[in-house]
Amino acid sequence: MRLLRVRVQPRAARSEIVGWRADGVLSVRVAAPPVQGQANAAVAALLAGALDLRPSAVRVERGARGRDKLVQVDGLSLEEIRQRIRGEDS
């Protein structure tokens, strides 16, 4: 299990992983609005797809009502997460 710091921009034109910020936070955009957990579900689905994990392996642990979130990722180390995200950006 790994906790990942994520900064989210809801209501974006499209859902995408922007990349790693200098402070080590992963920046993402999701098209879903921040209403009734829609943006949180979109973040989890986006990250699960990018990391090639089952959807249940990624969930928002803290920050459900804010832009800054702690997302739990099961089954990968931080280095594996970074490698898979870099592969998305390339």
C-alpha positions as CSV (number, residue, x, y, z in Angstrom):
1,M,0.0,0.0,0.0
2,R,1.3,3.4,-0.9
3,L,-0.3,6.8,-0.2
4,L,0.1,9.2,-3.1
5,R,-0.4,13.0,-2.8
6,V,-2.5,14.2,-5.7
7,R,-3.7,17.7,-6.7
8,V,-7.0,17.6,-8.7
9,Q,-8.5,20.1,-11.0
10,P,-12.2,19.1,-11.5
11,R,-14.4,20.2,-14.4
12,A,-11.5,20.1,-16.8
13,A,-12.0,19.8,-20.6
14,R,-10.8,16.2,-20.4
15,S,-9.5,13.8,-17.8
16,E,-5.7,13.5,-17.9
17,I,-2.6,13.1,-15.8
18,V,-0.6,16.3,-16.0
19,G,2.5,15.1,-14.3
20,W,4.7,15.3,-11.2
21,R,5.1,18.7,-9.6
22,A,8.4,19.8,-8.1
23,D,7.1,19.2,-4.6
24,G,6.4,15.5,-5.4
25,V,2.6,15.9,-5.8
26,L,0.9,14.3,-8.8
27,S,-1.2,16.8,-10.7
28,V,-4.4,15.5,-12.5
29,R,-7.4,16.9,-14.3
30,V,-10.8,15.3,-14.4
31,A,-13.8,16.2,-16.4
32,A,-16.2,15.2,-13.6
33,P,-17.6,17.9,-11.4
34,P,-16.9,17.9,-7.6
35,V,-20.4,16.9,-6.8
36,Q,-21.5,13.8,-4.8
37,G,-18.1,12.2,-5.1
38,Q,-18.0,12.2,-8.9
39,A,-14.6,13.9,-9.1
40,N,-13.1,11.5,-6.5
41,A,-14.4,8.5,-8.5
42,A,-13.0,9.9,-11.7
43,V,-9.6,10.4,-10.0
44,A,-9.5,6.8,-8.8
45,A,-10.6,5.5,-12.2
46,L,-8.0,7.6,-14.1
47,L,-5.2,6.5,-11.8
48,A,-6.2,2.8,-11.9
49,G,-6.3,2.9,-15.7
50,A,-2.9,4.6,-15.9
51,L,-1.3,2.3,-13.4
52,D,-2.9,-0.8,-15.0
53,L,-4.6,-1.8,-11.7
54,R,-8.0,-3.0,-10.9
55,P,-10.3,-0.1,-9.8
56,S,-10.6,-1.4,-6.2
57,A,-6.8,-1.0,-5.8
58,V,-7.1,2.8,-6.0
59,R,-9.1,4.9,-3.6
60,V,-9.2,8.4,-2.1
61,E,-8.3,8.1,1.6
62,R,-8.2,11.8,2.6
63,G,-9.3,15.1,1.0
64,A,-12.6,13.9,-0.5
65,R,-13.9,17.5,-0.4
66,G,-10.8,19.4,-1.4
67,R,-8.4,19.6,-4.4
68,D,-5.5,18.1,-2.4
69,K,-6.0,14.4,-1.8
70,L,-4.2,11.4,-0.4
71,V,-4.9,8.4,-2.7
72,Q,-4.1,4.9,-1.6
73,V,-2.6,2.6,-4.2
74,D,-2.4,-1.1,-3.4
75,G,0.1,-3.4,-5.0
76,L,2.8,-0.9,-6.3
77,S,5.8,0.8,-4.8
78,L,6.3,4.6,-5.3
79,E,9.0,3.9,-7.9
80,E,6.7,1.6,-9.9
81,I,4.0,4.3,-9.7
82,R,6.4,6.9,-11.0
83,Q,7.6,4.6,-13.8
84,R,4.1,3.9,-15.0
85,I,3.1,7.5,-14.8
86,R,6.2,8.6,-16.8
87,G,5.2,6.0,-19.4
88,E,1.8,7.8,-19.7
89,D,3.5,11.2,-20.2
90,S,5.9,10.0,-22.9
